[in-house]
Amino acid sequence: MAFILILIGLALLFAISWPIALCLMILVPFLWLLSIPFRIVGVLLEAALALIRQILLIPARILGFR
Protein backbone atom coordinates (compact mmCIF):
# COMPACT_ATOMS: atom_id res chain seq x y z
CA MET A 1 0.00 0.00 0.00
CA ALA A 2 2.79 2.39 0.86
CA PHE A 3 4.51 1.59 -2.43
CA ILE A 4 1.37 2.51 -4.38
CA LEU A 5 1.08 5.82 -2.51
CA ILE A 6 4.72 6.61 -3.22
CA LEU A 7 4.21 5.74 -6.87
CA ILE A 8 1.13 7.96 -7.11
CA GLY A 9 2.98 10.80 -5.38
CA LEU A 10 5.89 10.44 -7.77
CA ALA A 11 3.53 10.46 -10.74
CA LEU A 12 1.87 13.64 -9.48
CA LEU A 13 5.24 15.26 -8.89
CA PHE A 14 6.33 14.19 -12.37
CA ALA A 15 3.21 15.84 -13.82
CA ILE A 16 3.81 19.04 -11.87
CA SER A 17 7.58 19.35 -12.06
CA TRP A 18 9.44 16.66 -13.98
CA PRO A 19 12.99 17.92 -13.20
CA ILE A 20 12.40 17.56 -9.46
CA ALA A 21 10.84 14.12 -9.98
CA LEU A 22 13.83 12.94 -12.02
CA CYS A 23 16.21 14.35 -9.42
CA LEU A 24 14.36 12.45 -6.68
CA MET A 25 14.43 9.23 -8.69
CA ILE A 26 18.21 9.55 -8.94
CA LEU A 27 18.95 10.75 -5.40
CA VAL A 28 16.68 8.50 -3.31
CA PRO A 29 18.71 5.28 -3.86
CA PHE A 30 21.92 7.10 -2.90
CA LEU A 31 20.29 8.49 0.24
CA TRP A 32 19.09 4.98 1.11
CA LEU A 33 22.64 3.66 0.71
CA LEU A 34 23.97 6.44 2.93
CA SER A 35 21.45 5.58 5.66
CA ILE A 36 22.57 1.93 5.95
CA PRO A 37 25.56 2.61 8.28
CA PHE A 38 23.34 4.68 10.58
CA ARG A 39 20.83 1.84 10.76
CA ILE A 40 23.62 -0.61 11.64
CA VAL A 41 24.89 1.70 14.39
CA GLY A 42 21.34 2.03 15.72
CA VAL A 43 20.88 -1.73 15.91
CA LEU A 44 24.24 -2.19 17.63
CA LEU A 45 23.52 0.58 20.12
CA GLU A 46 20.11 -0.88 20.92
CA ALA A 47 21.65 -4.32 21.47
CA ALA A 48 24.36 -2.89 23.73
CA LEU A 49 21.80 -1.02 25.83
CA ALA A 50 19.63 -4.15 26.11
CA LEU A 51 22.68 -6.12 27.30
CA ILE A 52 23.53 -3.50 29.94
CA ARG A 53 19.90 -3.48 31.09
CA GLN A 54 19.87 -7.26 31.45
CA ILE A 55 23.14 -7.23 33.38
CA LEU A 56 21.81 -4.58 35.76
CA LEU A 57 18.57 -6.52 36.32
CA ILE A 58 20.24 -9.82 37.22
CA PRO A 59 19.95 -9.22 41.02
CA ALA A 60 16.24 -8.45 40.69
CA ARG A 61 15.65 -11.65 38.71
CA ILE A 62 17.58 -13.69 41.25
CA LEU A 63 15.43 -12.28 44.06
CA GLY A 64 12.26 -13.12 42.10
CA PHE A 65 11.09 -9.70 40.97
CA ARG A 66 9.78 -9.28 37.46
C-alpha positions in Angstrom: 0.0 0.0 0.0 2.8 2.4 0.9 4.5 1.6 -2.4 1.4 2.5 -4.4 1.1 5.8 -2.5 4.7 6.6 -3.2 4.2 5.7 -6.9 1.1 8.0 -7.1 3.0 10.8 -5.4 5.9 10.4 -7.8 3.5 10.5 -10.7 1.9 13.6 -9.5 5.2 15.3 -8.9 6.3 14.2 -12.4 3.2 15.8 -13.8 3.8 19.0 -11.9 7.6 19.4 -12.1 9.4 16.7 -14.0 13.0 17.9 -13.2 12.4 17.6 -9.5 10.8 14.1 -10.0 13.8 12.9 -12.0 16.2 14.4 -9.4 14.4 12.5 -6.7 14.4 9.2 -8.7 18.2 9.5 -8.9 19.0 10.7 -5.4 16.7 8.5 -3.3 18.7 5.3 -3.9 21.9 7.1 -2.9 20.3 8.5 0.2 19.1 5.0 1.1 22.6 3.7 0.7 24.0 6.4 2.9 21.5 5.6 5.7 22.6 1.9 6.0 25.6 2.6 8.3 23.3 4.7 10.6 20.8 1.8 10.8 23.6 -0.6 11.6 24.9 1.7 14.4 21.3 2.0 15.7 20.9 -1.7 15.9 24.2 -2.2 17.6 23.5 0.6 20.1 20.1 -0.9 20.9 21.7 -4.3 21.5 24.4 -2.9 23.7 21.8 -1.0 25.8 19.6 -4.1 26.1 22.7 -6.1 27.3 23.5 -3.5 29.9 19.9 -3.5 31.1 19.9 -7.3 31.5 23.1 -7.2 33.4 21.8 -4.6 35.8 18.6 -6.5 36.3 20.2 -9.8 37.2 20.0 -9.2 41.0 16.2 -8.5 40.7 15.7 -11.6 38.7 17.6 -13.7 41.3 15.4 -12.3 44.1 12.3 -13.1 42.1 11.1 -9.7 41.0 9.8 -9.3 37.5 
